């Protein structure tokens, strides 16, 4: 491979890294899940437009977030090796890449799917870049703002299939919205030093660790009735309902030591890892129940 070709591959790799592939893949899975659970008959071109449009919106949001936070990322251990703080990529390239991918998603979703899904995509993109990103250094409520665009993909999948916002789609949105809160609160506990170094206003720093642990348990408890609502709405059956109760109860039990004192960072990381198990298990149960 020539030096020029090698350089092009490295730039491409860094552009992909800007999109935060792990988060983006989860978004794509939840969008596809919303599409499937909605049960509508969507033509193949519209299905692909929905998935590609959502992918572009997420890629744009993450890339612009990396551009805006490049100076903050430089002082945090977990982010200092990203393309921009590490100096591997010109910030202007990241800016234009983020604008191009993000803005391309809106007309693609509008003409390829429907206006409702396009509006939700624009809301996710705009709230993530213009509201959530600057709020992170000002208030711990940024967490709740950031949970909005993070929870919209399954609703976008639902509206892509149905053409309108319906109660079942809103419940999918609510489950993912609430799930993100204990998930990211756990991260803010065991990564507290990193966030404080970057000047971010997280819940442990502003509200205190005791209040943060209380919020984690409360939000996790709320997931139990929310997840079971899909059964009453006939989106899923009792096979899923049983799995949802079991997963939700185990998640809640994992957070309870935080109410009895300070179990430390290892416990917070354990809760974070279990939140991933919960989310994966819940969507897997939905899919198996559907089959």
Secondary structure, DSSP 8 states (H G I E B T S, - for coil): --HHHHHHHHHHHHHHHHT-HHHHHHHHHHHHHHHHHH-----HHHHHHHHHHHHHHHHHHHHHHHHHTHHHHTTSTTTTTSTTTTTSS-HHHHHHHHHHHHHHHHHHHHHHT-HHHHHHHHHHHHIIIIIIHHHTTT-TTHHHHHHHHHHHHHHHHHHHHHSS--HHHHHHHHHHHHHHHHHHHHHHHHTHHHHHHTT---HHHHT-HHHHHHHHHHHHHHHHHHHHHHHHTTSS-HHHHHHHHHHHHHHHHHHHGGGSS---HHHHHHHHHHHHHHHHHHHHHHHHHH-
